[in-house]
Amino acid sequence: MKTLNCRDVSGMCDFIATGGTDEEVKQKLAEHGMEAHAEELSKMTEEEKMEMAKKEDESLAAQTPMPAN
C-alpha cells in the first residue's frame, strides 16, 4: 500500500489517502481536496498546484510498495 498525507502535500489537514498504485492514491487525495478544501484550492495559483503535484510524486516515489493485508 502507498499513502499520501494531506498535511505533507498541502499543509491543510491530517487526511491520509491510501491505495495500491500511485494513481489510486493521487485520485483519492484529489477527491478529498475537492470535498474538504475546495475554497483553498480555488485560491491557489497554477504554480502552487504544480508544487503540490511535485510533492505528491516525490512522496510516492520514495515509498516502497507494501503488500495489502
Secondary structure in CASP SS format (residue, H / E / C, confidence):
PFRMAT SS
TARGET T0000
AUTHOR 0000-0000-0000
METHOD secondary structure of the structure
MODEL  1
M C 1.00
K E 1.00
T E 1.00
L E 1.00
N E 1.00
C H 1.00
R H 1.00
D H 1.00
V H 1.00
S H 1.00
G C 1.00
M C 1.00
C C 1.00
D C 1.00
F C 1.00
I E 1.00
A E 1.00
T E 1.00
G E 1.00
G C 1.00
T C 1.00
D H 1.00
E H 1.00
E H 1.00
V H 1.00
K H 1.00
Q H 1.00
K H 1.00
L H 1.00
A H 1.00
E H 1.00
H H 1.00
G H 1.00
M H 1.00
E H 1.00
A H 1.00
H C 1.00
A H 1.00
E H 1.00
E H 1.00
L H 1.00
S H 1.00
K C 1.00
M C 1.00
T C 1.00
E H 1.00
E H 1.00
E H 1.00
K H 1.00
M H 1.00
E H 1.00
M H 1.00
A H 1.00
K H 1.00
K H 1.00
E H 1.00
D H 1.00
E H 1.00
S H 1.00
L H 1.00
A H 1.00
A C 1.00
Q C 1.00
T C 1.00
P C 1.00
M C 1.00
P C 1.00
A C 1.00
N C 1.00
END
